[in-house]
Amino acid sequence: MSSSASRVAILLATFNGATHLPEQLDSFLAQEHRDWTLYWRDDGSSDATTAIMTAFAARVGPERCVHIATANGRLGVLGSFMALLRAVAPKLGERDAAAFADQDDIWLPQKLARGVAALVDDRLHRLGLSAPLAVTPGFPTSLTQNLASGCTILLNRAAALLVAGSHPPDRTLHDWWSYILVSAAGGRIIPDPEPTILYRQHAGNAIGAASSRLRRAIAALRRGPRPFMRDFACHVDSLAEHEALLSAPARHDLAVLRRAVAGGPQLRAEGLRLPGLKRNHWSEGMLFRLWFLIG
């Protein structure tokens, strides 16, 4: 990819997406920012997904729709997107960017244009968000919940190479890990208050949209603290393996949190005093603090 222009590498992981995929592909063609290349990987679809992608490549030309073939078989959501990012990140020029794309969404025409405009240097990582935030995205906030839906993320070259060279834990997703790692490495997180995609909620969603706050709270109470703390500890341990990539403040916070996760109530209370260790809404934050204290 050329470094003389802001070209965007669209990373599309497909799996049995034939029902909705054509509309997403059409939305790529409708982008105001025209300088993009689509890289796609299929995870073993049994429907017409690969035929649709092959037809799209014939329509736009093989140089604009590039199939990334791997010999790894089924990789799942995390594995598919990481395989794409690792294949594409080294090709990015200094002013280029990478955008995760879900097969069943529809991008509004200004999505890429707004993202490219926000990437003004090699330290920025742009997130398009569907609602205003009550907290400032960053670290260690990124450990408490994922505020970076994959379909909204635009990574500049530095962020793409950072994530591509990492080894995310099995118990995460590409978007949350990208948010955690980039924020811990000192990258800026730029929220965009203007919606730039049409998210499609349907029975086949791999994750699905967030439900109401009340329903999330009820579900969290039913699960109890153990699943949350298992994921929290998993991310903390994985960051420790990448400690050399982290900023000095993040290394300090990570050391405090590692002691807190391994220790008792006193050390956990110390961890909760870290600035930024909170969720986006006060009620969710109260439950997070309770779960963190009791483990």
C-alpha positions in Angstrom: 0.0 0.0 0.0 1.3 3.4 -0.9 2.6 5.7 1.9 1.9 8.9 -0.2 -1.8 8.8 0.5 -4.2 7.8 3.2 -5.3 4.4 2.0 -7.5 2.3 4.2 -7.2 -1.5 4.4 -10.6 -2.9 5.2 -10.3 -6.2 7.1 -13.4 -8.4 6.6 -13.7 -11.7 8.4 -16.5 -13.8 6.9 -18.4 -16.8 8.0 -21.8 -17.9 6.6 -22.7 -14.3 5.9 -24.4 -14.6 2.6 -27.7 -13.2 3.8 -26.4 -9.7 4.7 -23.0 -9.5 3.1 -24.0 -7.9 -0.3 -25.3 -4.8 1.5 -22.1 -4.4 3.4 -20.1 -4.7 0.2 -22.2 -2.1 -1.5 -21.6 0.3 1.5 -17.9 0.0 0.9 -18.4 1.1 -2.7 -20.5 4.1 -1.4 -17.7 5.4 0.8 -16.8 9.1 0.4 -13.2 8.1 0.9 -12.5 6.1 -2.2 -8.9 5.0 -1.5 -9.4 1.6 0.1 -8.5 -2.0 -0.4 -10.6 -4.9 0.9 -8.8 -7.8 2.5 -11.0 -10.8 3.4 -10.6 -14.2 5.0 -13.4 -16.8 5.2 -13.6 -19.1 8.2 -15.1 -22.1 6.4 -18.5 -20.9 5.2 -21.0 -23.5 4.0 -23.3 -21.0 2.2 -22.7 -18.6 -0.7 -20.3 -16.3 1.1 -17.2 -17.2 -0.9 -19.1 -17.0 -4.1 -20.3 -13.5 -3.2 -16.8 -12.4 -2.4 -15.4 -13.9 -5.6 -18.1 -12.0 -7.6 -17.2 -8.8 -5.8 -13.6 -9.2 -6.6 -14.5 -9.6 -10.2 -16.6 -6.5 -10.0 -14.0 -4.2 -8.4 -10.8 -5.9 -9.6 -8.5 -8.3 -7.7 -6.3 -5.4 -6.6 -9.1 -3.9 -4.6 -10.5 -7.1 -3.1 -7.7 -9.4 -1.9 -8.3 -12.9 -0.5 -6.1 -13.8 2.5 -5.8 -17.5 2.5 -4.5 -19.3 5.5 -3.8 -23.0 6.2 -5.1 -22.8 9.8 -8.7 -24.0 9.2 -11.3 -22.6 11.5 -9.9 -19.7 13.6 -13.0 -18.1 15.0 -13.6 -14.3 15.3 -10.4 -13.4 17.1 -8.2 -15.7 15.0 -9.7 -14.5 11.7 -9.2 -10.8 12.4 -5.7 -11.4 13.8 -4.7 -13.4 10.7 -6.0 -10.5 8.5 -4.2 -7.9 10.6 -0.9 -9.8 10.6 -1.1 -10.2 6.9 -1.9 -6.6 6.1 -0.2 -4.5 8.8 3.3 -4.8 7.3 2.0 -3.5 4.0 0.6 -0.2 5.5 2.3 3.0 4.6 3.0 5.8 7.1 -0.3 7.5 6.4 -2.4 4.4 5.9 -4.9 2.8 8.3 -6.7 -0.5 8.9 -10.4 -0.8 9.6 -12.2 -3.9 11.0 -15.4 -4.7 9.2 -18.2 -7.0 10.2 -20.0 -8.9 7.4 -23.5 -8.0 8.5 -23.3 -4.2 9.1 -23.8 -1.3 6.7 -21.3 1.5 6.7 -22.6 5.0 6.2 -20.8 6.9 3.4 -18.7 9.2 5.8 -17.3 6.4 7.9 -13.8 6.1 6.4 -13.5 9.8 5.6 -14.1 10.8 9.2 -11.7 8.1 10.4 -8.9 9.2 8.0 -9.4 12.8 9.0 -8.8 11.9 12.7 -5.5 10.1 12.0 -3.2 13.0 11.9 0.0 11.3 13.2 1.3 7.9 14.1 0.1 8.0 17.7 -3.6 8.2 17.1 -6.1 5.4 17.3 -9.6 6.4 16.2 -12.8 4.8 17.6 -16.2 5.5 16.2 -18.8 5.1 19.0 -22.6 4.8 18.9 -23.2 6.8 22.1 -21.5 9.5 24.2 -19.1 8.4 26.9 -19.2 9.3 30.6 -15.5 8.2 31.0 -12.4 9.1 29.0 -11.3 6.0 27.0 -7.8 4.9 27.9 -5.9 2.7 30.4 -6.7 1.2 32.8 -10.4 2.0 31.9 -10.0 -0.4 29.0 -9.6 -3.3 31.3 -13.1 -2.8 32.9 -15.1 -3.0 29.7 -14.8 -2.9 26.0 -15.8 0.6 24.7 -14.4 -0.2 21.2 -16.7 -2.2 19.0 -14.7 -3.8 16.2 -16.9 -2.5 13.5 -16.1 1.1 14.5 -12.4 0.9 14.9 -9.8 2.5 12.6 -6.2 1.8 13.4 -3.3 3.8 12.1 -0.1 2.1 11.0 1.6 2.2 14.4 -1.5 0.8 16.2 -2.0 -1.9 13.5 1.6 -3.1 13.7 1.4 -3.0 17.5 -1.6 -5.3 17.6 -0.5 -7.5 14.8 2.7 -8.3 16.6 1.0 -9.2 19.8 -0.3 -12.4 21.2 -3.9 -11.8 22.5 -5.3 -14.2 25.1 -7.8 -16.8 23.9 -10.5 -15.3 26.2 -10.8 -12.0 24.3 -11.9 -10.5 21.0 -9.9 -8.5 18.5 -11.6 -5.2 19.2 -11.2 -5.3 23.0 -7.6 -6.5 22.8 -6.8 -3.7 20.3 -8.4 -1.1 22.7 -6.5 -2.5 25.7 -3.1 -2.8 24.1 -3.1 0.5 22.2 -4.3 2.4 25.3 -1.7 0.7 27.5 1.0 1.5 25.0 0.2 5.2 25.3 -1.8 5.5 22.1 -4.5 8.2 22.0 -8.1 7.0 21.8 -10.3 9.4 19.8 -14.1 8.9 20.2 -16.3 10.1 17.4 -19.8 11.0 18.6 -21.3 10.8 15.1 -22.6 7.3 14.1 -21.0 6.0 11.0 -22.4 2.5 10.6 -25.8 0.8 10.7 -25.4 -2.1 13.1 -27.6 -5.0 12.2 -28.9 -7.0 15.2 -30.0 -10.5 14.2 -30.1 -14.1 15.5 -26.7 -14.9 13.9 -24.7 -12.2 15.6 -21.4 -13.5 17.0 -21.7 -11.1 19.9 -24.7 -8.9 19.5 -25.5 -5.4 20.6 -25.6 -4.4 24.2 -28.9 -4.9 25.9 -30.4 -2.4 28.3 -28.4 -1.4 31.4 -31.0 -3.1 33.6 -30.7 -6.4 31.6 -27.0 -6.2 31.7 -27.0 -5.7 35.4 -29.4 -8.7 36.0 -27.2 -10.9 33.7 -24.1 -9.8 35.6 -25.7 -10.6 39.0 -26.7 -14.0 37.7 -23.1 -14.7 36.5 -21.5 -13.5 39.6 -17.9 -12.1 39.9 -16.0 -15.1 38.8 -16.4 -14.8 35.0 -15.6 -11.1 35.0 -12.6 -11.5 37.2 -11.3 -14.4 35.1 -11.4 -12.2 32.0 -9.9 -9.3 33.9 -7.0 -11.4 35.2 -6.5 -12.9 31.7 -6.0 -9.5 30.2 -3.7 -8.4 33.0 -1.5 -11.5 32.5 -1.4 -11.0 28.8 -0.4 -7.3 29.2 2.4 -8.4 31.5 3.8 -10.6 28.6 3.9 -7.4 26.5 5.3 -5.2 29.3 8.1 -3.8 27.1 5.5 -2.2 24.8 3.7 -0.4 27.5 4.0 3.2 28.6 5.6 3.9 32.0 2.2 4.9 33.6 0.6 1.7 32.3 3.5 -0.4 33.7 2.9 1.1 37.1 -0.8 0.6 37.0 -0.3 -3.0 35.7 2.0 -3.8 38.6 -0.7 -2.5 41.1 -3.4 -4.6 39.4 -1.3 -7.7 39.2 -0.8 -7.5 43.0 -4.5 -6.8 43.4 -5.7 -9.7 41.4 -3.3 -12.1 43.2 -3.9 -10.6 46.7 -6.7 -10.1 49.2 -9.2 -7.4 49.9 -6.6 -4.8 51.0 -4.6 -5.1 47.8 -7.8 -5.1 45.7 -8.9 -1.9 47.5 -5.5 -0.4 46.6 -6.1 -1.3 43.0 -9.5 0.3 43.0 -7.9 3.6 43.9 -6.2 3.8 40.5 -7.6 6.8 38.5 -9.5 5.6 35.5 -10.3 2.1 36.8 -14.1 2.5 36.3 -16.9 1.7 33.9 -18.9 4.0 31.7 -21.9 4.3 34.0 -21.9 4.8 37.8 -24.3 1.9 38.4 -22.1 -0.5 36.4 -19.1 1.0 38.2 -20.6 0.1 41.6 -21.1 -3.5 40.5 -17.6 -3.6 39.0 -16.1 -2.4 42.3 -18.1 -5.0 44.3 -17.0 -7.8 41.9 -13.4 -6.6 42.0 -13.3 -6.6 45.8 -14.8 -10.0 46.4 -13.2 -11.6 43.4 
